[in-house]
Amino acid sequence: MQNWVENVMWWQVYPLGFVGAEIRPSDDTQHHSDAKPADQPLVRIEAWLDHVIDLGLNGLQLGPIFASSTHGYDTVDYFRIDPRLGDERGFDRLVDAAHSRGIRVLLDGVFNHVSRQHPAFVALSDGPDAPTADLFRVRWDGWSPGDPVDADVFEGHEQLVALNHSSQAVEDLVVDVMSHWLARGADGWRLDAAYAVPSEFWARVLKRVRAEHPDVWITAEVIHGDFSAIARESTVDSITQYELWQGIWHGIADGNLFELAHAIERNNEFLETFVPSSFIGNHDVTRIASAVGTLAPHAAALLFTLAGVPSVWAGDEYAYEGVKEERIGGDDVIRPEFPPVPPAPLPLYKELIALRRQHPWLVSAHSDVVEVRNGSIVIRTATPPDAIITALNITDAPVTLPDAGADVVLAGSAALDGGIQLPAFGWAVLGSGATSSLPA
């Protein structure tokens, strides 16, 4: 890991939703590429940068910002800012404003597929001799001029045409795009749908990108598969920790913390290969406050006391709600417009992030599940001589958990006389030496 990544914590934003852009544009959708930088929608995020600092975070993770057909994950031009957000001048202003505050900027790279409206794909109407034919996986047998082009798509989404990752032209394109925006000020990339792309493709691309930008940090979206093997073979720095996310919200929502305990053990295994990108919310999933209700603080406590590079999905610090639905527009409610001026966040997030800042070793520390029941758990995350103990009770009755030999650092409510005593639905984060009386 690069030194700056050991201390970075991200605030993740979905720009098109954040600024209230029309996600499914009509012919009269307003474009802002001619506006002065200060008046461009993308620059609205600048007003929230001090909020990022106030929370204790120091990274801005941006969702798609490049010209696209609808939601941003259907790119039509990798080298142009989406006109619904503004233009490159607005991007430059936002990056400069972030960097002036010590905030790193992470971009979202959708390199598995493009929009069916991408000019390179539209050009295939000329047939297999089109100069862009090598960019896609197309079946030309039986094709005649005027016929639709039969190409591979992403997971059944006909509007998302898969790129041909065995093509040198695609490799060159991705290298050029990543290098272009890194030279313009970005600090890293999130690789969207990285699991759908051959790992050897990423290895070739990243070798070339890092030769020019050695400090770049790359995290890959991987939802399923062998995370450790993908990390090794692709050479990415990190992978989105969907197993831990699922263990947290399923374990809490279903009242089965054994699932959480298993996810923590898996997280430990991943640390042997990479430091995961950890989260309890993002642009693709139901909001944590809707997923677990009043137990959302328990999930937040886990996010900031377990190993990983954490990200906060913008709005979770306000307990925003939203349930993802599997339909067109089903993501809109979890990606809302934000007000021009940030209100005060919940104190909990500032306190947990401050705790994380005070114990930076948590980024890669091993966690032991000391005790687990269906409705309660004690976790010790340690790098001797330090340790952080996280205790949760998700039941409607008080519990007494093993004596931590520790001091309460943060708590919904807890006592230590004779053990960790948690009330119904209580939680606590405690600090101690790694030689506390907790069993291994």
C-alpha positions as CSV (number, residue, x, y, z in Angstrom):
1,M,0.0,0.0,0.0
2,Q,1.1,3.5,-0.7
3,N,1.6,5.6,2.5
4,W,-1.2,8.0,1.7
5,V,-3.7,5.1,1.3
6,E,-2.8,3.8,4.8
7,N,-4.5,6.9,6.2
8,V,-7.2,7.7,3.6
9,M,-10.9,7.3,4.3
10,W,-13.3,8.1,1.5
11,W,-16.6,10.0,1.2
12,Q,-18.3,8.4,-1.7
13,V,-20.6,10.6,-3.9
14,Y,-22.7,9.8,-7.0
15,P,-22.3,13.1,-8.8
16,L,-25.3,12.9,-11.2
17,G,-27.7,12.3,-8.3
18,F,-25.9,14.6,-6.0
19,V,-26.4,17.6,-8.2
20,G,-30.0,16.7,-9.3
21,A,-29.1,15.9,-12.9
22,E,-31.7,14.2,-15.1
23,I,-30.7,10.6,-15.1
24,R,-32.6,9.6,-18.1
25,P,-32.1,12.6,-20.3
26,S,-34.7,14.1,-22.6
27,D,-34.1,16.1,-25.7
28,D,-34.3,19.3,-23.7
29,T,-32.1,18.2,-20.8
30,Q,-30.0,21.2,-19.7
31,H,-26.3,20.9,-20.3
32,H,-23.7,23.0,-18.5
33,S,-20.5,22.6,-20.5
34,D,-20.7,26.3,-21.5
35,A,-21.2,27.6,-17.9
36,K,-18.4,29.3,-16.0
37,P,-16.7,26.7,-13.7
38,A,-18.2,28.3,-10.6
39,D,-21.7,27.8,-12.0
40,Q,-21.2,24.2,-13.1
41,P,-23.2,21.5,-11.2
42,L,-20.1,19.3,-10.5
43,V,-18.6,22.2,-8.5
44,R,-21.6,22.0,-6.1
45,I,-19.6,19.2,-4.4
46,E,-16.9,21.8,-3.5
47,A,-19.3,23.3,-0.9
48,W,-19.2,20.0,0.8
49,L,-15.5,19.5,1.0
50,D,-15.2,21.2,4.4
51,H,-17.9,18.8,5.6
52,V,-15.6,15.9,4.5
53,I,-12.8,17.4,6.6
54,D,-15.1,18.1,9.5
55,L,-16.1,14.4,9.5
56,G,-12.5,13.5,9.7
57,L,-12.3,12.0,6.2
58,N,-9.7,12.9,3.6
59,G,-10.8,11.2,0.4
60,L,-13.5,12.1,-2.2
61,Q,-14.6,9.0,-4.2
62,L,-16.6,10.2,-7.2
63,G,-19.0,8.0,-9.1
64,P,-19.1,8.3,-12.9
65,I,-18.4,11.8,-14.2
66,F,-17.8,11.1,-17.9
67,A,-20.2,11.7,-20.8
68,S,-22.8,8.9,-20.8
69,S,-26.2,8.1,-22.1
70,T,-28.1,7.9,-18.8
71,H,-26.8,6.8,-15.3
72,G,-23.1,7.3,-15.9
73,Y,-22.2,3.6,-16.2
74,D,-23.0,3.7,-20.0
75,T,-20.1,5.8,-21.2
76,V,-20.1,7.6,-24.6
77,D,-16.9,9.6,-24.2
78,Y,-14.1,8.8,-21.6
79,F,-12.3,12.0,-22.3
80,R,-15.2,14.4,-21.7
81,I,-17.0,15.4,-18.5
82,D,-20.7,14.7,-18.7
83,P,-22.3,17.9,-19.9
84,R,-25.0,17.5,-17.3
85,L,-22.2,18.1,-14.8
86,G,-20.2,20.7,-16.7
87,D,-16.9,20.3,-18.3
88,E,-13.2,19.8,-17.7
89,R,-12.8,23.3,-16.2
90,G,-15.2,22.4,-13.4
91,F,-13.4,19.1,-12.8
92,D,-10.1,21.0,-12.5
93,R,-11.6,23.4,-10.0
94,L,-13.1,20.6,-7.9
95,V,-9.8,18.7,-7.8
96,D,-7.8,21.8,-6.9
97,A,-10.3,22.6,-4.1
98,A,-10.0,19.0,-2.8
99,H,-6.2,18.9,-3.0
100,S,-5.9,22.3,-1.3
101,R,-7.6,20.7,1.7
102,G,-5.5,17.6,1.6
103,I,-8.4,15.5,0.1
104,R,-7.5,12.8,-2.4
105,V,-9.7,12.2,-5.4
106,L,-10.8,8.7,-6.7
107,L,-12.5,8.3,-10.0
108,D,-14.9,5.6,-11.2
109,G,-13.6,3.8,-14.3
110,V,-16.2,1.8,-16.3
111,F,-13.9,-0.2,-18.5
112,N,-15.9,-3.4,-18.9
113,H,-18.5,-1.9,-21.2
114,V,-19.8,1.2,-22.9
115,S,-23.1,2.6,-24.0
116,R,-24.7,1.2,-27.2
117,Q,-24.6,4.9,-28.2
118,H,-20.8,5.1,-27.9
119,P,-19.5,6.4,-31.3
120,A,-17.2,3.5,-31.6
121,F,-20.1,1.1,-31.4
122,V,-22.3,3.1,-33.6
123,A,-19.6,3.0,-36.2
124,L,-20.0,-0.8,-36.4
125,S,-23.0,-0.1,-38.7
126,D,-20.4,-0.1,-41.4
127,G,-19.8,-3.8,-40.8
128,P,-16.8,-5.9,-39.8
129,D,-14.4,-3.6,-41.7
130,A,-15.2,-0.6,-39.4
131,P,-12.0,0.7,-37.8
132,T,-13.5,0.2,-34.3
133,A,-14.6,-3.4,-34.9
134,D,-11.7,-4.8,-32.8
135,L,-13.0,-2.9,-29.7
136,F,-16.0,-5.2,-29.3
137,R,-16.9,-8.9,-29.3
138,V,-19.3,-9.1,-32.3
139,R,-20.8,-12.1,-34.1
140,W,-20.8,-11.1,-37.8
141,D,-22.0,-14.4,-39.3
142,G,-25.2,-13.8,-41.3
143,W,-24.9,-10.0,-40.8
144,S,-26.1,-7.8,-43.7
145,P,-25.9,-4.0,-44.0
146,G,-28.7,-2.5,-42.0
147,D,-29.0,-5.4,-39.6
148,P,-28.5,-4.7,-35.9
149,V,-25.0,-5.6,-34.6
150,D,-25.0,-8.7,-32.4
151,A,-22.4,-8.0,-29.7
152,D,-21.7,-9.3,-26.2
153,V,-23.3,-7.2,-23.5
154,F,-22.9,-6.9,-19.7
155,E,-25.0,-9.3,-17.7
156,G,-28.0,-9.1,-20.0
157,H,-28.1,-5.3,-20.2
158,E,-28.6,-4.7,-23.9
159,Q,-27.6,-1.1,-23.6
160,L,-24.2,-1.9,-22.1
161,V,-22.0,-3.3,-24.8
162,A,-19.0,-5.3,-23.5
163,L,-15.5,-4.3,-24.7
164,N,-13.1,-6.8,-26.2
165,H,-10.4,-7.2,-23.5
166,S,-8.2,-9.4,-25.7
167,S,-7.8,-6.4,-28.1
168,Q,-4.7,-4.3,-27.9
169,A,-6.8,-1.3,-28.9
170,V,-8.9,-1.7,-25.7
171,E,-5.8,-2.0,-23.6
172,D,-4.4,1.1,-25.1
173,L,-7.7,3.0,-24.7
174,V,-8.0,2.1,-21.0
175,V,-4.3,3.1,-20.4
176,D,-4.8,6.4,-22.1
177,V,-8.0,7.2,-20.2
178,M,-6.6,6.3,-16.8
179,S,-3.3,8.2,-17.5
180,H,-5.2,11.2,-18.9
181,W,-7.2,11.9,-15.8
182,L,-4.4,11.0,-13.4
183,A,-2.3,13.6,-15.1
184,R,-5.2,16.0,-14.6
185,G,-5.1,15.5,-10.9
186,A,-6.9,12.3,-9.9
187,D,-5.2,10.1,-7.3
188,G,-6.7,6.7,-8.0
189,W,-9.4,4.7,-9.7
190,R,-12.2,2.4,-8.8
191,L,-12.6,-0.2,-11.5
192,D,-16.3,-0.9,-12.1
193,A,-17.4,-4.5,-12.7
194,A,-13.7,-5.5,-12.5
195,Y,-14.8,-9.1,-11.9
196,A,-16.2,-9.3,-15.4
197,V,-12.8,-8.5,-17.0
198,P,-9.9,-11.0,-17.3
199,S,-7.3,-10.4,-14.5
200,E,-4.5,-10.5,-17.0
201,F,-6.0,-7.5,-18.8
202,W,-5.8,-5.4,-15.6
203,A,-2.2,-6.6,-15.0
204,R,-1.1,-5.4,-18.4
205,V,-2.9,-2.1,-18.1
206,L,-1.8,-1.3,-14.5
207,K,1.8,-2.1,-15.2
208,R,1.7,0.6,-17.9
209,V,-0.3,3.1,-15.8
210,R,2.0,2.7,-12.8
211,A,5.1,3.2,-14.9
212,E,3.9,6.8,-15.4
213,H,2.0,7.3,-12.1
214,P,3.7,5.2,-9.4
215,D,1.6,6.6,-6.6
216,V,-1.8,5.7,-8.1
217,W,-4.1,3.5,-6.0
218,I,-6.5,1.1,-7.7
219,T,-9.5,-0.6,-6.1
220,A,-11.6,-3.1,-8.0
221,E,-15.3,-3.8,-7.7
222,V,-15.5,-7.6,-7.2
223,I,-18.9,-8.9,-6.1
224,H,-18.2,-12.6,-6.4
225,G,-15.3,-14.9,-7.1
226,D,-11.9,-15.6,-5.5
227,F,-11.0,-12.2,-4.1
228,S,-7.5,-13.1,-3.2
229,A,-6.7,-14.7,-6.6
230,I,-8.1,-11.8,-8.4
231,A,-6.1,-9.3,-6.4
232,R,-2.9,-11.3,-7.0
233,E,-3.4,-11.9,-10.7
234,S,-4.8,-8.4,-11.6
235,T,-2.3,-6.5,-9.4
236,V,-4.9,-4.2,-8.1
237,D,-4.2,-2.7,-4.7
238,S,-7.6,-3.4,-3.1
239,I,-11.0,-5.1,-3.7
240,T,-14.5,-4.0,-2.6
241,Q,-15.3,-6.1,0.5
242,Y,-18.8,-7.3,-0.4
243,E,-18.4,-10.3,1.9
244,L,-17.9,-8.1,4.9
245,W,-20.7,-5.8,3.9
246,Q,-23.1,-8.7,3.6
247,G,-21.9,-10.2,6.9
248,I,-22.6,-6.9,8.6
249,W,-26.0,-6.1,7.4
250,H,-27.3,-9.7,7.1
251,G,-25.9,-10.6,10.5
252,I,-27.6,-7.6,12.1
253,A,-30.8,-7.7,10.1
254,D,-31.3,-11.4,10.4
255,G,-30.2,-11.6,14.1
256,N,-27.4,-14.1,13.3
257,L,-24.1,-12.7,14.2
258,F,-22.4,-16.0,13.4
259,E,-22.6,-14.8,9.7
260,L,-20.7,-11.6,10.8
261,A,-18.1,-13.7,12.6
262,H,-17.5,-15.8,9.4
263,A,-17.1,-12.6,7.4
264,I,-14.6,-11.2,9.8
265,E,-12.6,-14.5,9.6
266,R,-12.6,-14.1,5.8
267,N,-11.5,-10.5,6.1
268,N,-8.5,-11.7,8.1
269,E,-7.6,-14.1,5.3
270,F,-7.8,-11.3,2.7
271,L,-5.3,-9.2,4.6
272,E,-2.6,-11.8,3.7
273,T,-3.0,-10.6,0.1
274,F,-4.6,-7.1,0.1
275,V,-6.3,-4.5,2.3
276,P,-10.0,-4.6,1.3
277,S,-12.1,-1.5,0.5
278,S,-14.7,-1.7,3.3
279,F,-18.1,-0.1,3.4
280,I,-21.6,-0.4,4.8
281,G,-23.3,1.5,2.0
282,N,-22.7,2.5,-1.6
283,H,-24.5,3.5,-4.8
284,D,-25.7,0.0,-5.6
285,V,-27.3,-1.2,-2.4
286,T,-30.1,-0.4,0.0
287,R,-29.1,2.3,2.5
288,I,-27.8,0.9,5.8
289,A,-30.4,2.8,7.8
290,S,-33.2,1.1,5.8
291,A,-31.4,-2.3,5.9
292,V,-31.0,-2.5,9.6
293,G,-33.1,0.4,11.0
294,T,-32.1,1.6,14.4
295,L,-29.1,-0.7,14.5
296,A,-27.3,1.3,11.9
297,P,-24.9,2.6,14.6
298,H,-23.8,-1.0,15.2
299,A,-22.9,-1.3,11.5
300,A,-20.9,2.0,11.6
301,A,-19.0,0.8,14.7
302,L,-17.9,-2.3,12.8
303,L,-16.9,-0.3,9.7
304,F,-14.5,1.9,11.6
305,T,-13.0,-0.8,13.9
306,L,-12.3,-3.6,11.4
307,A,-9.5,-3.7,8.9
308,G,-9.9,-2.1,5.5
309,V,-9.8,1.2,3.7
310,P,-13.2,2.6,4.7
311,S,-15.6,4.6,2.7
312,V,-18.7,6.5,3.8
313,W,-21.6,6.5,1.4
314,A,-22.6,10.2,1.3
315,G,-25.8,10.6,3.4
316,D,-25.2,7.7,5.7
317,E,-23.8,10.2,8.2
318,Y,-27.3,11.7,8.2
319,A,-29.0,8.3,8.4
320,Y,-30.5,8.8,4.9
321,E,-32.9,6.0,4.0
322,G,-33.6,4.3,0.7
323,V,-34.5,0.9,-0.6
324,K,-33.0,-0.3,-3.9
325,E,-35.5,-1.8,-6.3
326,E,-34.7,-4.1,-9.2
327,R,-36.3,-2.0,-12.0
328,I,-35.5,0.9,-14.2
329,G,-34.9,3.8,-11.9
330,G,-34.7,1.5,-8.9
331,D,-31.4,3.1,-7.8
332,D,-32.7,6.7,-7.8
333,V,-33.9,6.7,-4.2
334,I,-30.5,5.7,-2.9
335,R,-28.8,8.3,-5.0
336,P,-30.6,11.5,-4.0
337,E,-29.9,15.2,-4.7
338,F,-28.1,16.9,-1.9
339,P,-28.8,20.4,-0.5
340,P,-26.4,23.3,-1.5
341,V,-25.1,23.6,2.1
342,P,-24.3,20.6,4.4
343,P,-26.2,20.4,7.6
344,A,-24.6,19.1,10.8
345,P,-24.0,15.3,10.6
346,L,-24.8,12.8,13.3
347,P,-22.1,13.0,16.0
348,L,-21.6,9.2,15.9
349,Y,-19.8,9.3,12.6
350,K,-17.4,12.1,13.7
351,E,-16.7,10.2,16.9
352,L,-16.0,6.8,15.1
353,I,-13.8,8.5,12.5
354,A,-11.9,10.3,15.2
355,L,-11.3,6.9,16.9
356,R,-10.1,5.5,13.6
357,R,-7.7,8.5,13.2
358,Q,-6.3,7.8,16.7
359,H,-5.6,4.2,15.8
360,P,-4.4,4.2,12.2
361,W,-3.0,0.7,12.5
362,L,-6.6,-0.5,12.3
363,V,-6.3,-0.4,8.5
364,S,-4.6,-3.8,8.4
365,A,-5.0,-5.3,11.8
366,H,-6.2,-8.8,12.4
367,S,-9.5,-9.3,14.3
368,D,-10.4,-12.1,16.7
369,V,-14.0,-13.0,17.5
370,V,-13.8,-13.5,21.2
371,E,-17.4,-14.5,21.8
372,V,-20.4,-14.8,19.5
373,R,-24.0,-15.6,20.0
374,N,-26.9,-15.1,17.6
375,G,-27.6,-11.7,19.1
376,S,-24.3,-10.5,20.6
377,I,-20.6,-10.5,19.7
378,V,-17.3,-9.3,21.1
379,I,-14.5,-8.6,18.6
380,R,-10.9,-7.7,19.4
381,T,-8.8,-6.0,16.7
382,A,-5.2,-5.7,17.8
383,T,-1.7,-4.7,16.9
384,P,0.3,-5.2,20.1
385,P,0.5,-3.4,22.4
386,D,-2.8,-1.8,21.3
387,A,-6.3,-3.3,20.9
388,I,-9.8,-2.1,20.1
389,I,-12.7,-4.2,21.4
390,T,-16.1,-3.9,19.7
391,A,-19.1,-5.3,21.5
392,L,-22.6,-5.5,20.1
393,N,-26.0,-6.5,21.4
394,I,-28.8,-6.7,18.8
395,T,-31.4,-8.3,21.1
396,D,-34.1,-6.7,23.1
397,A,-32.6,-7.9,26.4
398,P,-29.5,-6.8,28.3
399,V,-26.4,-9.0,28.0
400,T,-23.1,-9.4,29.9
401,L,-20.1,-10.2,27.8
402,P,-16.6,-11.2,28.8
403,D,-14.5,-8.7,30.8
404,A,-12.4,-6.7,28.4
405,G,-10.0,-5.3,30.9
406,A,-10.6,-2.1,29.0
407,D,-11.9,1.4,29.1
408,V,-15.1,2.5,27.3
409,V,-14.1,4.7,24.3
410,L,-17.5,5.1,22.6
411,A,-20.8,3.6,23.5
412,G,-24.5,3.7,23.0
413,S,-24.5,2.5,26.6
414,A,-22.2,0.2,28.5
415,A,-20.7,-0.7,31.9
416,L,-17.6,-2.6,32.8
417,D,-18.1,-3.8,36.3
418,G,-17.9,-7.6,36.1
419,G,-17.8,-7.6,32.3
420,I,-19.1,-5.6,29.4
421,Q,-22.7,-5.0,30.3
422,L,-24.8,-3.9,27.3
423,P,-28.5,-2.9,27.4
424,A,-31.0,-4.0,24.9
425,F,-29.7,-3.0,21.4
426,G,-26.5,-1.6,23.0
427,W,-23.0,-1.4,21.6
428,A,-19.6,-0.2,22.8
429,V,-16.1,0.3,21.5
430,L,-13.4,-0.1,24.1
431,G,-9.7,0.4,24.1
432,S,-7.1,-1.6,25.9
433,G,-3.7,-3.2,25.7
434,A,-3.6,-6.4,23.6
435,T,-2.8,-8.2,26.8
436,S,-6.3,-7.6,28.2
437,S,-8.1,-10.4,30.0
438,L,-10.1,-11.2,26.9
439,P,-9.4,-14.8,25.8
440,A,-7.8,-15.3,22.4
